Amino acid sequence: MILKKFNLLIPLLFLVLNFIFLSFLIEELIDASEPNYGGGWSLSTPVFGLVSFIYIRKFVEKKSSSLIWILQGLNWFFILFPIAVFFYGVFIMVNY
């Protein structure tokens, strides 16, 4: 039998990874010249954000602390921001 117990270190690990990969994306947005340090990893933040969001949603009981609310809000940001940047870039390329 597998015990379902919430471990806060897992979402915090995803939070650190998302901040690292988001910094690659922001650096790429600020200066688009070579070298490109982030590569494709900068677009992995929605995946890590979604995994962390689902993990928290699955293992945390309904009555949660403010830290969980903040983590879920950051997960939404990590999911939506790179997608919005991607679609904005496509929109700019199409209308250029």
C-alpha positions as CSV (number, residue, x, y, z in Angstrom):
1,M,0.0,0.0,0.0
2,I,1.4,3.4,-1.0
3,L,0.9,6.2,1.4
4,K,-0.2,9.5,0.0
5,K,1.7,12.1,1.9
6,F,2.5,15.6,0.7
7,N,6.2,16.4,0.6
8,L,6.8,20.2,0.3
9,L,10.4,19.6,-1.0
10,I,9.1,18.4,-4.4
11,P,7.1,21.6,-5.3
12,L,10.0,23.7,-3.9
13,L,12.4,21.8,-6.2
14,F,10.1,22.5,-9.2
15,L,10.0,26.2,-8.1
16,V,13.8,26.5,-8.1
17,L,14.0,24.8,-11.5
18,N,11.3,27.0,-12.9
19,F,13.1,30.2,-11.7
20,I,16.3,29.0,-13.3
21,F,14.7,28.2,-16.6
22,L,12.6,31.3,-16.5
23,S,15.8,33.4,-16.0
24,F,17.0,31.8,-19.3
25,L,13.9,32.8,-21.0
26,I,14.0,36.4,-19.7
27,E,17.7,36.7,-20.6
28,E,16.8,35.6,-24.1
29,L,14.0,38.1,-24.3
30,I,16.3,40.9,-23.2
31,D,19.2,40.1,-25.4
32,A,18.4,37.9,-28.4
33,S,22.0,37.7,-29.7
34,E,24.1,34.6,-29.4
35,P,25.1,32.6,-27.3
36,N,21.7,31.1,-26.4
37,Y,22.3,29.6,-22.9
38,G,18.7,28.5,-22.3
39,G,18.1,26.6,-25.5
40,G,14.9,24.6,-25.4
41,W,15.0,24.3,-21.6
42,S,13.5,27.8,-21.2
43,L,10.3,26.5,-22.7
44,S,10.1,23.6,-20.2
45,T,8.8,25.8,-17.4
46,P,5.1,25.2,-18.4
47,V,5.7,21.5,-18.1
48,F,7.4,21.7,-14.7
49,G,4.8,24.2,-13.6
50,L,2.0,21.9,-14.6
51,V,3.6,18.9,-12.9
52,S,4.0,20.9,-9.7
53,F,0.4,22.2,-9.9
54,I,-1.0,18.7,-10.3
55,Y,1.2,17.3,-7.5
56,I,0.0,20.0,-5.1
57,R,-3.6,19.7,-6.2
58,K,-3.5,15.9,-5.7
59,F,-1.7,15.6,-2.4
60,V,-2.8,18.7,-0.4
61,E,-6.0,18.6,1.5
62,K,-8.6,21.3,1.0
63,K,-7.5,23.4,3.9
64,S,-4.2,24.7,2.8
65,S,-1.8,27.4,4.0
66,S,-0.8,30.6,2.3
67,L,2.4,29.1,1.1
68,I,0.5,26.6,-1.0
69,W,-1.7,29.4,-2.5
70,I,1.5,31.3,-3.4
71,L,3.1,28.2,-5.0
72,Q,-0.1,27.5,-7.0
73,G,-0.2,31.2,-8.2
74,L,3.5,30.9,-9.2
75,N,2.7,27.6,-11.0
76,W,0.0,29.4,-13.0
77,F,2.5,32.1,-13.9
78,F,5.1,29.6,-14.9
79,I,2.5,27.8,-17.1
80,L,1.1,30.9,-18.8
81,F,4.1,33.3,-19.2
82,P,6.2,31.2,-21.6
83,I,3.1,30.3,-23.6
84,A,2.2,34.0,-23.9
85,V,5.7,34.9,-24.9
86,F,5.7,32.2,-27.6
87,F,2.4,33.3,-29.0
88,Y,3.5,37.0,-28.9
89,G,6.6,36.1,-30.8
90,V,4.5,34.2,-33.4
91,F,2.2,37.2,-33.7
92,I,5.1,39.6,-34.2
93,M,6.6,37.3,-36.9
94,V,3.3,37.0,-38.8
95,N,2.6,40.7,-38.7
96,Y,6.1,41.8,-39.5
